[in-house]
């Protein structure tokens, strides 16, 4: 009896075992076709790139002024001389990016919050915040740098620093905080009013609703434009050299002034490009990731 009862259980176990999936021939053919198309597209892209590069090379090297251009802008000897000094000066640009970037984010957030305060009692604060953003967004950065870096030391004020690095960083912060403030403000205003109303209905104050509900959503939505502003800030740190600070640009300028060869400028430019490209690609990745999440119905 026991054996007879065990046999159906064993047989049922064999029947419940899942079958091994075997793709159909049509699917195999489709996957094989897609792989072949991908290989063909890669080969065509590589070939067209090689042909384009060869054509551009022949056009450039056969141009009438190429020998003189190569000697003036692409001299290997001056490039080897300038590279270590440009890298040494680049450390100043990186430090300016870090400190100014943090100051810009904090000041920009404060200005954006001031512009979004409600109630007539906050009108003077909103007016001052709007005037600040309008003024520094309209003022060219180079003029701002000249006023702060060159003009402030001429005042000879007691206790006022004359360090061109600090003054240049201050000018960069003043200008870029106006742009970042508008980015933050756009993010705050993009949050639907129902979010604030729901937070208020749960007993949160206006300040708590702004801090815990509105600002986190606003910042998350504005990450790509904020990263773009940081990329621009990284490039513009080279402008502090107008005050005499020895950064990457100034290090190249010293060699150019002595040799009258402009290869060091090319070296400095390529170093900045190499530093900027990873930030730009990271910005593109973040933007694409957020777009995919929106398309899939995820939170923004």
KEKE-3310 file (N, C-alpha, C; in steps of 0.2 Angstrom, whole numbers, plus 5000, padded with zeros to 4 digits):
npx = (5004:5010:5020:5012:5005:5016:5020:5012:5015:5028:5028:5020:5029:5038:5031:5028:5040:5049:5050:5065:5069:5069:5074:5066:5068:5066:5068:5081:5087:5083:5091:5103:5104:5102:5115:5123:5120:5124:5138:5141:5137:5146:5158:5157:5156:5169:5177:5172:5176:5190:5192:5188:5196:5209:5207:5205:5218:5226:5221:5225:5239:5244:5240:5244:5250:5253:5267:5272:5262:5262:5275:5273:5262:5262:5274:5285:5295:5293:5280:5284:5291:5281:5271:5273:5273:5261:5252:5256:5251:5237:5232:5229:5218:5209:5207:5201:5189:5183:5181:5175:5164:5157:5154:5146:5135:5129:5126:5119:5107:5102:5099:5089:5079:5076:5070:5058:5051:5035:5022:5019:5028:5040:5044:5055:5066:5064:5065:5078:5085:5081:5086:5100:5102:5098:5108:5121:5120:5119:5131:5146:5158:5171:5173:5168:5178:5189:5185:5184:5196:5207:5202:5197:5209:5215:5208:5213:5209:5207:5212:5208:5210:5223:5225:5226:5220:5210:5202:5199:5192:5181:5175:5171:5162:5152:5147:5143:5134:5123:5118:5116:5107:5095:5093:5090:5079:5070:5069:5062:5050:5045:5040:5025:5011:5003:5011:5017:5005:5000:5010:5008:4996:4999:5004:5016:5026:5028:5042:5047:5040:5046:5059:5059:5051:5049:5062:5071:5065:5066:5080:5084:5078:5085:5098:5106:5107:5114:5126:5131:5133:5143:5153:5156:5160:5172:5180:5181:5188:5201:5202:5206:5219:5221:5224:5237:5238:5246:5240:5235:5233:5241:5254:5256:5256:5267:5278:5275:5277:5290:5296:5289:5282:5267:5263:5262:5250:5241:5244:5239:5225:5222:5223:5213:5202:5204:5201:5188:5180:5177:5168:5158:5153:5148:5138:5130:5126:5119:5108:5103:5099:5089:5080:5076:5070:5059:5052:5049:5040:5045:5050:5055)
npy = (4994:5006:5008:5009:5021:5030:5030:5038:5050:5052:5051:5062:5072:5071:5075:5089:5095:5108:5111:5112:5127:5130:5140:5146:5142:5153:5164:5162:5164:5178:5184:5181:5188:5201:5202:5201:5213:5223:5220:5224:5237:5243:5240:5248:5261:5262:5261:5273:5283:5281:5285:5298:5304:5302:5310:5323:5324:5325:5336:5346:5345:5348:5361:5378:5386:5377:5372:5383:5385:5373:5374:5385:5382:5369:5364:5351:5352:5364:5360:5349:5356:5364:5356:5350:5361:5367:5357:5358:5371:5368:5363:5373:5378:5367:5367:5379:5376:5367:5374:5386:5380:5374:5385:5392:5384:5384:5398:5401:5392:5399:5411:5408:5402:5414:5421:5414:5415:5418:5430:5447:5453:5448:5455:5465:5456:5447:5456:5461:5449:5446:5457:5455:5443:5448:5458:5452:5441:5449:5456:5455:5441:5443:5457:5458:5451:5459:5471:5466:5459:5468:5480:5481:5479:5492:5500:5500:5496:5493:5478:5471:5458:5456:5445:5438:5425:5423:5434:5432:5420:5425:5433:5424:5416:5426:5428:5416:5411:5418:5412:5399:5401:5404:5392:5383:5390:5388:5374:5373:5380:5371:5360:5353:5363:5355:5346:5354:5358:5345:5342:5352:5348:5337:5342:5349:5363:5378:5380:5368:5360:5365:5362:5348:5342:5350:5356:5344:5337:5347:5349:5337:5336:5346:5342:5339:5353:5359:5352:5356:5370:5369:5363:5374:5383:5376:5378:5392:5395:5398:5411:5418:5421:5434:5442:5439:5427:5411:5400:5386:5392:5404:5399:5394:5406:5412:5405:5407:5421:5422:5414:5417:5407:5398:5386:5381:5387:5379:5367:5369:5372:5359:5351:5357:5353:5339:5338:5342:5334:5321:5326:5332:5320:5313:5321:5320:5306:5306:5314:5306:5295:5300:5304:5291:5286:5295:5291:5278:5280:5282:5291:5308)
npz = (5000:5004:4995:4983:4985:4985:4972:4963:4969:4965:4952:4949:4953:4943:4932:4936:4934:4927:4909:4899:4891:4874:4861:4847:4829:4821:4830:4833:4820:4819:4829:4825:4813:4818:4825:4814:4807:4817:4817:4804:4804:4813:4806:4795:4801:4807:4795:4788:4797:4797:4783:4783:4793:4786:4775:4781:4787:4775:4769:4779:4781:4768:4766:4762:4773:4783:4787:4794:4804:4811:4817:4825:4833:4836:4842:4847:4856:4864:4869:4877:4887:4892:4897:4911:4919:4916:4921:4935:4937:4935:4946:4954:4948:4949:4963:4964:4957:4966:4979:4975:4968:4978:4986:4977:4975:4988:4990:4979:4981:4993:4987:4978:4986:4993:4983:4981:4992:5000:5003:5008:5017:5014:5003:5001:5002:4992:4981:4982:4980:4966:4960:4962:4954:4942:4939:4940:4931:4919:4919:4911:4914:4913:4915:4928:4935:4933:4940:4953:4955:4951:4954:4968:4976:4974:4982:4994:5007:5025:5031:5020:5008:4996:4988:4973:4970:4980:4977:4964:4965:4972:4963:4953:4961:4964:4951:4946:4955:4953:4941:4945:4955:4948:4941:4952:4956:4946:4947:4960:4957:4948:4955:4959:4966:4974:4981:4991:4997:5002:5011:5020:5025:5032:5043:5043:5044:5034:5032:5035:5025:5013:5015:5017:5007:4995:4991:4990:4979:4969:4968:4963:4951:4944:4942:4930:4923:4933:4934:4921:4923:4932:4924:4915:4925:4929:4917:4917:4928:4923:4920:4931:4930:4925:4936:4940:4946:4946:4937:4926:4914:4916:4918:4905:4898:4903:4897:4884:4883:4884:4874:4862:4856:4853:4857:4871:4874:4867:4874:4887:4884:4879:4891:4899:4891:4892:4906:4907:4898:4905:4915:4907:4900:4911:4914:4903:4905:4917:4913:4902:4910:4919:4909:4905:4916:4918:4906:4909:4919:4931:4947:4946)
capx = (5000:5014:5023:5007:5004:5022:5022:5009:5018:5034:5026:5018:5035:5041:5027:5029:5047:5049:5054:5071:5067:5073:5072:5063:5073:5064:5071:5089:5088:5083:5096:5109:5103:5104:5122:5127:5119:5128:5145:5142:5137:5153:5164:5156:5158:5176:5179:5171:5180:5197:5193:5187:5202:5214:5205:5207:5225:5229:5220:5228:5246:5245:5238:5250:5253:5254:5273:5273:5257:5265:5281:5271:5257:5263:5281:5285:5300:5289:5275:5287:5293:5275:5266:5273:5271:5254:5249:5257:5246:5231:5230:5225:5211:5205:5205:5196:5183:5180:5179:5170:5158:5153:5151:5141:5129:5126:5124:5113:5101:5099:5095:5083:5074:5073:5066:5052:5047:5029:5020:5022:5033:5047:5045:5062:5071:5063:5067:5086:5087:5080:5091:5106:5103:5098:5114:5127:5119:5120:5138:5151:5162:5178:5172:5167:5185:5193:5183:5186:5204:5211:5199:5197:5216:5216:5204:5218:5205:5210:5210:5205:5215:5225:5227:5222:5216:5204:5198:5196:5187:5175:5171:5168:5156:5147:5143:5140:5129:5117:5115:5114:5100:5090:5092:5087:5072:5066:5067:5057:5044:5042:5036:5018:5009:4999:5016:5017:4999:5000:5015:5005:4990:5001:5006:5022:5026:5030:5049:5048:5038:5051:5066:5059:5047:5050:5069:5074:5063:5069:5087:5085:5076:5089:5105:5109:5109:5118:5132:5133:5136:5150:5158:5157:5164:5179:5184:5182:5193:5207:5202:5209:5226:5222:5227:5243:5238:5249:5237:5237:5234:5246:5260:5257:5257:5274:5282:5274:5280:5297:5298:5285:5279:5260:5262:5260:5242:5238:5244:5234:5219:5220:5223:5207:5198:5204:5198:5181:5176:5173:5162:5153:5150:5144:5132:5125:5124:5114:5103:5099:5096:5083:5075:5074:5066:5053:5049:5046:5035:5048:5050:5060)
capy = (5000:5012:5009:5011:5028:5034:5030:5043:5056:5052:5052:5069:5076:5071:5079:5096:5098:5113:5109:5116:5132:5129:5145:5143:5143:5160:5168:5161:5168:5185:5186:5180:5194:5207:5202:5203:5220:5226:5220:5228:5245:5244:5240:5254:5267:5262:5263:5280:5287:5281:5289:5305:5306:5303:5316:5329:5325:5327:5343:5350:5345:5351:5368:5382:5388:5372:5371:5388:5384:5368:5377:5390:5380:5362:5362:5346:5354:5368:5356:5345:5360:5367:5351:5349:5368:5368:5353:5361:5377:5366:5361:5379:5378:5362:5369:5385:5373:5364:5378:5390:5376:5373:5391:5394:5380:5386:5405:5400:5390:5404:5416:5405:5402:5420:5423:5410:5416:5421:5435:5454:5455:5446:5458:5467:5451:5445:5461:5461:5443:5447:5462:5452:5439:5451:5461:5447:5438:5453:5458:5450:5439:5446:5464:5457:5449:5465:5475:5463:5457:5473:5486:5480:5481:5499:5504:5500:5495:5490:5471:5468:5454:5457:5439:5437:5419:5424:5439:5429:5415:5428:5436:5418:5414:5431:5428:5409:5410:5421:5407:5393:5403:5403:5385:5381:5393:5384:5368:5374:5381:5365:5356:5355:5366:5350:5343:5358:5357:5339:5342:5356:5345:5332:5346:5352:5370:5380:5379:5360:5358:5367:5358:5340:5340:5354:5356:5337:5336:5353:5348:5331:5338:5351:5340:5340:5360:5361:5350:5360:5376:5367:5362:5380:5386:5373:5382:5399:5397:5400:5418:5422:5423:5441:5445:5437:5420:5406:5394:5383:5397:5409:5395:5394:5412:5414:5402:5410:5427:5421:5411:5419:5401:5397:5379:5381:5388:5372:5362:5371:5370:5352:5349:5359:5349:5332:5338:5344:5329:5317:5329:5332:5314:5311:5325:5317:5300:5308:5317:5301:5291:5303:5303:5284:5285:5298:5287:5272:5282:5283:5297:5312)
capz = (5000:5004:4988:4978:4986:4984:4965:4960:4971:4962:4945:4949:4953:4936:4928:4937:4932:4921:4903:4897:4886:4868:4857:4840:4824:4819:4835:4832:4814:4820:4833:4820:4808:4822:4826:4808:4806:4821:4815:4798:4805:4816:4801:4790:4805:4807:4788:4786:4801:4794:4777:4785:4796:4781:4771:4785:4787:4769:4768:4784:4780:4762:4766:4761:4779:4788:4790:4799:4809:4815:4820:4830:4838:4838:4842:4852:4862:4869:4872:4883:4892:4895:4900:4918:4922:4915:4926:4941:4938:4935:4953:4957:4944:4952:4970:4963:4956:4972:4984:4972:4966:4985:4988:4972:4976:4994:4989:4974:4984:4997:4983:4975:4991:4994:4977:4981:4998:4999:5008:5007:5022:5011:4996:5000:5001:4985:4976:4982:4976:4959:4958:4962:4949:4935:4938:4939:4925:4914:4919:4909:4919:4913:4919:4936:4937:4933:4945:4959:4956:4950:4957:4975:4979:4973:4987:5000:5013:5030:5032:5013:5005:4989:4985:4967:4970:4984:4974:4958:4967:4974:4957:4950:4965:4963:4944:4945:4960:4950:4936:4949:4958:4943:4940:4958:4957:4941:4950:4965:4954:4944:4960:4959:4972:4978:4985:4997:5001:5005:5017:5025:5028:5037:5049:5042:5043:5027:5032:5034:5018:5009:5017:5017:5002:4989:4989:4987:4972:4965:4967:4959:4944:4941:4942:4923:4922:4938:4932:4916:4926:4935:4919:4913:4930:4928:4912:4918:4933:4920:4920:4937:4928:4924:4942:4941:4949:4942:4936:4920:4909:4917:4917:4898:4896:4904:4892:4877:4883:4883:4868:4857:4853:4856:4859:4878:4875:4865:4879:4892:4881:4879:4898:4901:4888:4896:4913:4906:4895:4910:4918:4902:4899:4917:4914:4898:4907:4922:4909:4899:4915:4921:4904:4905:4922:4916:4901:4912:4924:4938:4950:4943)
cpx = (5004:5017:5018:5006:5010:5023:5018:5012:5025:5033:5024:5024:5038:5037:5027:5035:5047:5053:5060:5068:5072:5070:5070:5069:5072:5068:5079:5091:5088:5089:5103:5109:5105:5111:5126:5126:5123:5136:5146:5142:5143:5158:5163:5158:5165:5179:5178:5175:5187:5197:5192:5193:5208:5213:5207:5214:5228:5227:5224:5236:5248:5243:5245:5254:5254:5261:5274:5268:5260:5271:5278:5266:5258:5270:5282:5290:5296:5283:5278:5289:5287:5271:5267:5271:5264:5250:5250:5252:5239:5228:5227:5218:5206:5203:5200:5189:5179:5177:5174:5163:5154:5150:5145:5134:5125:5122:5118:5107:5098:5096:5089:5077:5071:5069:5059:5048:5040:5027:5023:5027:5040:5048:5052:5067:5070:5066:5075:5088:5087:5085:5098:5107:5103:5105:5120:5126:5120:5127:5142:5156:5169:5178:5172:5174:5189:5192:5185:5193:5208:5209:5199:5204:5217:5213:5209:5214:5208:5208:5208:5211:5216:5227:5223:5218:5210:5199:5195:5191:5180:5171:5168:5161:5150:5143:5140:5134:5122:5114:5112:5107:5094:5088:5088:5080:5067:5064:5062:5050:5041:5039:5029:5015:5005:5004:5016:5011:4998:5004:5012:4999:4992:5004:5013:5021:5029:5038:5050:5046:5043:5057:5065:5055:5049:5057:5072:5071:5066:5076:5088:5083:5081:5097:5109:5111:5114:5125:5135:5136:5143:5155:5160:5162:5172:5183:5185:5186:5200:5208:5205:5216:5227:5225:5234:5244:5241:5245:5239:5238:5240:5253:5261:5259:5264:5279:5281:5277:5287:5300:5294:5282:5272:5258:5259:5252:5238:5238:5239:5227:5217:5220:5216:5201:5198:5201:5190:5177:5173:5167:5156:5149:5146:5138:5127:5122:5118:5108:5099:5096:5090:5078:5072:5069:5059:5049:5046:5041:5038:5048:5056:5065)
cpy = (5006:5013:5011:5018:5032:5035:5036:5050:5057:5054:5060:5074:5077:5075:5087:5099:5102:5110:5114:5120:5131:5135:5142:5145:5151:5165:5168:5165:5175:5188:5186:5186:5200:5208:5204:5210:5225:5226:5224:5235:5247:5245:5247:5260:5267:5264:5271:5285:5287:5286:5296:5308:5307:5309:5323:5330:5327:5334:5348:5351:5348:5358:5372:5384:5383:5371:5377:5387:5378:5370:5381:5387:5373:5360:5357:5348:5359:5365:5352:5350:5363:5362:5351:5356:5369:5364:5355:5367:5374:5364:5367:5379:5373:5364:5375:5382:5370:5369:5383:5386:5375:5379:5393:5390:5382:5393:5405:5397:5395:5409:5414:5404:5409:5423:5420:5411:5420:5426:5442:5456:5453:5450:5461:5462:5448:5450:5461:5455:5443:5452:5459:5447:5442:5455:5457:5443:5442:5456:5453:5448:5442:5453:5463:5455:5455:5470:5472:5462:5463:5480:5486:5482:5488:5503:5504:5500:5491:5482:5467:5464:5457:5451:5438:5430:5420:5429:5436:5424:5419:5431:5430:5416:5419:5430:5421:5408:5413:5416:5401:5395:5402:5396:5382:5384:5389:5377:5368:5375:5376:5360:5358:5358:5360:5346:5347:5358:5351:5339:5347:5353:5339:5336:5349:5360:5372:5379:5372:5358:5359:5363:5351:5338:5343:5354:5349:5336:5341:5351:5342:5332:5342:5349:5341:5348:5362:5359:5354:5367:5374:5366:5369:5384:5383:5377:5389:5401:5399:5408:5422:5423:5430:5445:5443:5430:5415:5400:5391:5388:5402:5405:5395:5400:5415:5411:5405:5417:5427:5419:5413:5413:5400:5390:5378:5382:5382:5367:5363:5370:5363:5349:5351:5354:5342:5332:5339:5338:5324:5320:5330:5325:5311:5315:5322:5310:5301:5310:5311:5296:5294:5303:5296:5283:5289:5294:5281:5274:5282:5290:5301:5315)
cpz = (5000:4998:4983:4979:4984:4976:4962:4962:4967:4954:4944:4949:4947:4931:4929:4936:4926:4915:4901:4891:4880:4863:4850:4835:4821:4824:4834:4825:4815:4824:4829:4815:4812:4823:4820:4806:4810:4819:4808:4799:4809:4811:4797:4794:4805:4801:4787:4791:4799:4788:4779:4788:4791:4777:4774:4785:4781:4768:4772:4782:4773:4761:4766:4768:4784:4791:4796:4805:4814:4819:4826:4835:4840:4838:4848:4858:4867:4872:4878:4889:4896:4899:4908:4922:4922:4920:4933:4942:4938:4941:4956:4954:4948:4959:4969:4962:4962:4977:4981:4970:4973:4987:4983:4973:4983:4993:4984:4977:4989:4993:4980:4980:4993:4989:4977:4987:4997:5005:5007:5011:5019:5004:4996:4999:4994:4980:4976:4979:4969:4956:4957:4956:4942:4934:4936:4933:4919:4914:4917:4914:4919:4916:4926:4939:4938:4938:4952:4960:4955:4953:4965:4978:4979:4979:4994:5007:5018:5031:5025:5010:4998:4985:4979:4966:4974:4980:4968:4960:4969:4968:4954:4954:4964:4956:4944:4949:4957:4945:4940:4952:4954:4941:4946:4958:4952:4944:4955:4962:4950:4948:4960:4966:4977:4983:4992:5001:5005:5011:5022:5029:5033:5043:5049:5041:5036:5026:5031:5028:5013:5009:5015:5010:4995:4987:4987:4980:4967:4963:4962:4952:4940:4941:4935:4922:4927:4936:4926:4918:4929:4930:4916:4919:4930:4923:4914:4924:4930:4920:4926:4936:4927:4930:4943:4944:4944:4942:4929:4915:4910:4916:4909:4895:4897:4899:4885:4877:4882:4877:4861:4852:4856:4857:4866:4878:4872:4870:4885:4890:4881:4886:4900:4898:4891:4902:4912:4903:4900:4913:4913:4900:4905:4917:4909:4901:4912:4918:4906:4904:4918:4916:4904:4910:4921:4911:4904:4918:4931:4941:4946:4948)
residu = (UNK:UNK:UNK:UNK:UNK:UNK:UNK:UNK:UNK:UNK:UNK:UNK:UNK:UNK:UNK:UNK:UNK:UNK:UNK:UNK:UNK:UNK:UNK:UNK:UNK:UNK:UNK:UNK:UNK:UNK:UNK:UNK:UNK:UNK:UNK:UNK:UNK:UNK:UNK:UNK:UNK:UNK:UNK:UNK:UNK:UNK:UNK:UNK:UNK:UNK:UNK:UNK:UNK:UNK:UNK:UNK:UNK:UNK:UNK:UNK:UNK:UNK:UNK:UNK:UNK:UNK:UNK:UNK:UNK:UNK:UNK:UNK:UNK:UNK:UNK:UNK:UNK:UNK:UNK:UNK:UNK:UNK:UNK:UNK:UNK:UNK:UNK:UNK:UNK:UNK:UNK:UNK:UNK:UNK:UNK:UNK:UNK:UNK:UNK:UNK:UNK:UNK:UNK:UNK:UNK:UNK:UNK:UNK:UNK:UNK:UNK:UNK:UNK:UNK:UNK:UNK:UNK:UNK:UNK:UNK:UNK:UNK:UNK:UNK:UNK:UNK:UNK:UNK:UNK:UNK:UNK:UNK:UNK:UNK:UNK:UNK:UNK:UNK:UNK:UNK:UNK:UNK:UNK:UNK:UNK:UNK:UNK:UNK:UNK:UNK:UNK:UNK:UNK:UNK:UNK:UNK:UNK:UNK:UNK:UNK:UNK:UNK:UNK:UNK:UNK:UNK:UNK:UNK:UNK:UNK:UNK:UNK:UNK:UNK:UNK:UNK:UNK:UNK:UNK:UNK:UNK:UNK:UNK:UNK:UNK:UNK:UNK:UNK:UNK:UNK:UNK:UNK:UNK:UNK:UNK:UNK:UNK:UNK:UNK:UNK:UNK:UNK:UNK:UNK:UNK:UNK:UNK:UNK:UNK:UNK:UNK:UNK:UNK:UNK:UNK:UNK:UNK:UNK:UNK:UNK:UNK:UNK:UNK:UNK:UNK:UNK:UNK:UNK:UNK:UNK:UNK:UNK:UNK:UNK:UNK:UNK:UNK:UNK:UNK:UNK:UNK:UNK:UNK:UNK:UNK:UNK:UNK:UNK:UNK:UNK:UNK:UNK:UNK:UNK:UNK:UNK:UNK:UNK:UNK:UNK:UNK:UNK:UNK:UNK:UNK:UNK:UNK:UNK:UNK:UNK:UNK:UNK:UNK:UNK:UNK:UNK:UNK:UNK:UNK:UNK:UNK:UNK:UNK:UNK:UNK:UNK:UNK:UNK:UNK:UNK:UNK:UNK:UNK:UNK:UNK:UNK:UNK:UNK:UNK:UNK)
# end
